[in-house]
Amino acid sequence: MTGANEELATLEQEILARVASSDDEAALEDVRVSALGKKGSVSQLMKGLGAMQPQERQVMGPALNGLKAKIGDAIAARRGELHNALLEARLAGEGVDVTLSVRPERRGTIHPVSQVLDEVIQIFGDMGFAVAEGPHIETDFYNFEALNIPPEHPARQEHDTFYFNEREDGTRMVLRTHTSPVQIRTMEKQAPPIRIIAPGRTYRCDSDQTHTPMFHQVEGLVLDETTHLGHLKWCLEEFCKAFFEVDELKMRFRASHFPFTEPSMEVDIGCSFEAGHVKIGTGDDWLEILGSGMVHPDVIRAGGLDPAKIQGFAFGVGLDRLAMLKYGISDLRAFFEADLRWLRHYGFSALSQPTLPGGLS
């Protein structure tokens, strides 16, 4: 029995030495298979226990199990060492030199539309407006019917609107053509008084220098029991003066027609055209900027409110158009071309957030 124990001790030393000298996972796996695999040296000795005498088996069984456990522990420990060494080598090779000087050029800017959106939110937020949002894919009810747009209206035609495939019930979803559906959804969820703006993307079948299939709008809605046309006029005057950063601004309100407001008005601002550029706040020319009016009773009723008790105003303006006017951008399509040269020229610093006290732009 002494000779058997010496053989096990010698085998243990040999296997542990091979484990310690393994330089990678593949070599370590070879050692494991040669020792503990189905045909490994330790496994073969384990198979011989059945042919031994009971007394001999009582001695060799624990000895072989102990050897198997030692080898398993040694392999696991060596595997951990190899993993740690590999990780340290990788970390050393992928290190970043934090003392490297900053690149002189700006790598990213805020898009003009995003900048204008932040400016608009700042201005109306100061007036007490909250921001409301809604889905881009709308039902016919929210996009047309609830807004008093009749079935024969041109806006409902496929040459002007993006429709989805017809559903089993015969209805079709639509990419919203304006953010006005948010007004109806807000009326359904919130009791007056309501004072919200609804900025977001909208979609129409149109594309030229001043129109794109996808563009940005912001709608405004005020509803309570006493709001009147004078409040609308003041609100839009204050917004335009703050946005274009001028102390005085001529404005005129022209009678128009929108299905969802009555009376309806187009709003023009005073300007001048100098050397191909628009200068806001001076001159005798006029520039159309937005549409507005008192909310139509049918729209108030569609939102679940009583038009005999509730009244208010609404307005809508294109964020892309505002950006073009304020920052001298001539072609709307350039907003969506992802030209880095254009973005670096017209973009804004990410660290310069628009505020009314600090200046919008």
C-alpha positions, 0 to 999 in steps of 0.5 A: 500500500505504501508503494501505491501512495508513493505513486499517487504522490508522484502523479499529483506532483506531475499533474500540478506541475503541468497545471502551474506551467500552463500558459493559456486556456488551451494548455490548461484544458489539455491537462484537465483532459489527460488527468480527469477526462474519460481516459485520463490517468486519475480516471483510470485509477478510479475505475480500478477501485472495483477490483480491489479488496475492501480494505485496500478500497477503503484506503485508495478511494479517499486518496483518489477522490482527494487527488481528483479534488486537488487537481480540480481546484488547481485547474480552477485557480490557474484558470482564474489567474490566466483570465486576470492576466489576460484582462490586465493585458487588455486594459493596458493595451486599451488605455486612454491617455487623459492628458491628450489635448482636446481637439480644437474643432467642435465635434457636434452641435445642436440642430437649429430646429432643436434650438428653436424648439427650446427657445419656444418652450422657454418663451411659452413656459414663462407665460404659464404654458405646459408642454403636451405630446401625442402619437405620430400615428393618429386615427381619422377622428383625432386628426380630422373629424374632431377638428371639424375637418369635413370629409370632402376637405382637400387635406383628407385626400391622398395627394396631401396626407400619408395613409396606412393600409386599410384595416379590417373595419375599413378605417385607416390610420394616418401620419398626423398632418398637424399637432392639433390632435394633441388639443383634443387628447388634452381636452379629454384628459384635463379639465379647464383651465387649459394652457398648453403648447404641443410641439412635434413632427408632422407629415404631409405629401409635399416637397420643395424649397419651403416644404418637406414631407416631414416637418415640425410644428408647435400648436398652442391652446388656451381654454377657460371661461373668459379667454377672448381674442384680446388675450390671443393678440397679446400672447402672440405679440409677446411671443414674437417680440421675445423670439425675434429679440426685438423691443417693438414689432408691428403685427397685423391679423388678417381674416382667414378660414380654418375648420377648427377656429372661428373667427380665424386669422393669419398673423403677419409681422413687419419686416424689410427685405435687404440684400436678399435677407429678411430683417424682422421688426423694421421696414414697411413689408409684411411677412406671414408667420402663423395661423390662429383663431378662437377655438371652434365650438364643434372642436370644444364639443368633440373634446368632451367640453361644453362650448356654452361654458368654455371658450379659448384660442389656438394657434399654430406655427412651423418650427422649421419656418421660424428657424429659417426666418430667425437664422437666415436659412434659405432652403428647408430641405437642408435641415434634413440632409445631415451635411456636417458642414451645414450643421457646424455652420448653423448649429449651436453649442451644446453648452449654450441653453436658451433662457429668457434672462440670458438670451435665447440665441 
